[in-house]
């Protein structure tokens, strides 16, 4: 059974930092491309960052320079380091694992940026 479990969400003040983690089980983690998505209330889910199986990364323009995606294949875990957080970063953040036609989602973790 495949599971993706996110950790690390919470309430943070503007300008603060959070690190999200997503730990997987039931898949050969190292061959999967990993993505972080987010969905704010009333908005469509949007891609935040991607890290390929070979380690190449890319981020949405809205988070470039503030968010960093990384992975630890030994721990079957992908991370999203978020800095200089803004109220508009408030959303449920989802982890996604993709390999060919195999596509899996975590349950999401809430990030709220507010003073």
MARTOR-926889 format. One record per residue: residue in one letter; x, y, z of N, C-alpha, C in turn. Coordinates in steps of 0.02 Angstrom, whole numbers, padded with zeros to 5 digits, always signed. Example, Ala and Ser with C-alpha at 12.3 -4.5 7.8 and 13.67 -1.06 7.14 Angstrom:
! residues 2
A+00660-00284+00390+00615-00225+00390+00660-00165+00390/S+00642-00112+00354+00684-00053+00357+00645+00002+00394/
***
This chain:
! residues 115
X+00043-00060+00000+00000+00000+00000+00044+00062+00000/X+00030+00107-00046+00069+00168-00052+00042+00221-00004/X+00089+00253+00031+00070+00308+00076+00119+00365+00068/X+00092+00425+00065+00132+00486+00069+00104+00525+00128/X+00147+00542+00175+00125+00576+00236+00165+00640+00244/X+00128+00696+00245+00161+00762+00253+00163+00782+00326/X+00216+00818+00343+00225+00845+00410+00251+00917+00404/X+00241+00955+00457+00275+01019+00462+00233+01080+00451/X+00170+01073+00434+00128+01132+00426+00113+01165+00492/X+00083+01224+00488+00066+01260+00549+00053+01332+00537/X+00051+01370+00591+00040+01442+00589+00107+01478+00597/X+00120+01524+00552+00183+01561+00555+00169+01634+00537/X+00209+01679+00566+00201+01750+00551+00232+01767+00483/X+00207+01820+00452+00239+01842+00389+00314+01853+00399/X+00352+01831+00350+00425+01835+00355+00457+01775+00387/X+00417+01731+00415+00443+01672+00448+00459+01615+00401/X+00479+01559+00431+00500+01500+00392+00466+01437+00419/X+00458+01390+00375+00433+01323+00392+00468+01273+00346/X+00475+01212+00370+00499+01158+00327+00447+01102+00327/X+00423+01088+00268+00377+01032+00259+00416+00970+00241/X+00391+00913+00265+00420+00848+00247+00365+00803+00221/X+00384+00759+00176+00337+00709+00150+00375+00643+00146/X+00353+00596+00186+00385+00531+00189+00341+00479+00154/X+00373+00439+00112+00335+00391+00073+00349+00320+00096/X+00302+00276+00080+00311+00204+00090+00272+00168+00035/X+00296+00109+00018+00262+00070-00032+00282+00084-00104/X+00330+00129-00113+00355+00144-00180+00432+00143-00179/X+00460+00135-00238+00533+00141-00245+00546+00216-00252/X+00556+00248-00196+00556+00321-00193+00605+00352-00242/X+00663+00323-00249+00717+00354-00287+00701+00363-00361/X+00654+00325-00388+00639+00331-00459+00581+00379-00473/X+00550+00403-00420+00492+00447-00428+00513+00520-00431/X+00479+00556-00476+00482+00629-00475+00435+00652-00419/X+00458+00699-00379+00419+00722-00322+00400+00796-00331/X+00339+00811-00314+00314+00879-00321+00278+00901-00258/X+00279+00966-00246+00237+00997-00195+00186+01041-00232/X+00124+01034-00215+00070+01075-00239+00039+01111-00179/X+00000+01162-00194-00039+01195-00140-00106+01216-00168/X-00153+01221-00122-00220+01243-00140-00247+01289-00087/X-00259+01350-00107-00288+01400-00062-00364+01397-00068/X-00399+01421-00017-00472+01419-00019-00499+01455-00081/X-00544+01422-00117-00574+01452-00175-00531+01455-00237/X-00472+01425-00233-00426+01427-00290-00409+01356-00313/X-00383+01352-00374-00362+01287-00401-00296+01266-00370/X-00285+01201-00369-00221+01175-00345-00167+01197-00394/X-00110+01221-00367-00056+01244-00409+00009+01210-00391/X+00051+01200-00441+00117+01170-00431+00163+01221-00399/X+00197+01200-00346+00243+01244-00310+00315+01229-00329/X+00333+01165-00327+00402+01146-00340+00406+01073-00360/X+00458+01058-00398+00469+00989-00421+00543+00972-00413/X+00554+00909-00395+00622+00882-00396+00619+00815-00432/X+00660+00808-00483+00659+00747-00522+00695+00691-00486/X+00691+00631-00514+00725+00574-00484+00800+00583-00485/X+00825+00623-00532+00897+00636-00536+00919+00697-00496/X+00870+00731-00465+00887+00787-00420+00878+00856-00450/X+00860+00861-00513+00847+00926-00542+00786+00958-00511/X+00788+01024-00501+00733+01058-00467+00707+01117-00507/X+00646+01135-00492+00616+01195-00520+00561+01218-00474/X+00549+01282-00472+00497+01310-00428+00454+01359-00468/X+00393+01368-00444+00349+01418-00473+00380+01487-00463/X+00365+01532-00510+00393+01600-00505+00374+01634-00440/X+00314+01619-00416+00290+01653-00355+00329+01635-00293/X+00368+01581-00295+00405+01559-00236+00481+01556-00248/X+00502+01572-00308+00574+01569-00323+00613+01616-00278/X+00669+01591-00252+00709+01630-00206+00686+01626-00134/X+00627+01597-00123+00601+01590-00054+00593+01517-00034/X+00574+01475-00080+00562+01404-00066+00616+01361-00099/X+00635+01308-00065+00683+01260-00092+00657+01189-00082/X+00658+01150-00135+00638+01080-00131+00701+01037-00131/X+00699+00985-00091+00756+00938-00088+00729+00868-00071/X+00772+00820-00079+00751+00751-00064+00808+00712-00032/X+00789+00663+00009+00836+00617+00039+00811+00547+00023/X+00842+00516-00027+00819+00451-00049+00829+00397+00004/X+00878+00406+00046+00890+00357+00099+00834+00357+00151/X+00800+00414+00156+00745+00421+00204+00677+00420+00170/X+00676+00411+00104+00613+00411+00065+00573+00474+00078/X+00607+00530+00082+00576+00592+00104+00593+00649+00056/X+00543+00691+00043+00553+00753+00007+00536+00811+00053/X+00572+00865+00045+00565+00923+00089+00546+00985+00048/X+00513+01032+00082+00502+01098+00054+00520+01148+00108/X+00577+01181+00099+00598+01233+00145+00568+01299+00121/X+00529+01330+00164+00493+01391+00146+00518+01448+00190/X+00540+01501+00159+00565+01559+00196+00530+01622+00171/X+00537+01676+00209+00506+01740+00191+00433+01730+00173/X+00399+01694+00215+00329+01676+00200+00284+01737+00199/X+00235+01735+00155+00187+01789+00145+00117+01763+00158/X+00071+01807+00175+00002+01784+00186-00026+01746+00125/X-00005+01765+00066-00030+01731+00006-00002+01661-00002/X+00044+01640+00040+00068+01571+00039+00021+01525+00080/X-00027+01555+00113-00075+01515+00151-00113+01467+00106/X-00110+01403+00123-00141+01351+00081-00132+01284+00115/X-00166+01234+00087-00151+01165+00104-00098+01142+00054/X-00043+01115+00080+00013+01093+00038+00010+01017+00032/X+00015+00994-00030+00010+00923-00046+00075+00898-00077/X+00094+00839-00058+00150+00804-00087+00124+00757-00142/X+00161+00753-00196+00142+00710-00253+00203+00670-00276/X+00191+00606-00289+00243+00562-00317+00219+00537-00384/X+00263+00543-00434+00244+00524-00502+00299+00485-00536/X+00280+00428-00567+00326+00389-00608+00285+00357-00663/X+00295+00379-00723+00257+00355-00781+00183+00365-00766/X+00144+00312-00764+00072+00319-00752+00054+00312-00678/X+00104+00303-00636+00092+00297-00564+00093+00366-00533/X+00039+00384-00499+00031+00451-00471-00002+00446-00403/X+00032+00471-00352+00006+00465-00284+00008+00533-00249/X-00040+00542-00202-00046+00605-00165-00046+00592-00090/X-00019+00641-00054-00026+00641+00018-00092+00673+00037/X-00105+00675+00102-00169+00700+00127-00169+00776+00134/X-00111+00807+00131-00105+00879+00137-00090+00902+00207/X-00056+00959+00211-00042+00991+00275-00055+01066+00269/X-00088+01093+00319-00109+01164+00316-00051+01209+00335/X-00039+01260+00294+00008+01313+00310-00031+01379+00312/X-00027+01412+00368-00061+01476+00376-00010+01530+00394/X-00008+01582+00354+00038+01637+00366-00003+01698+00387/X+00003+01716+00449-00039+01770+00476-00006+01799+00538/X-00018+01863+00548+00006+01895+00609-00049+01895+00662/
***
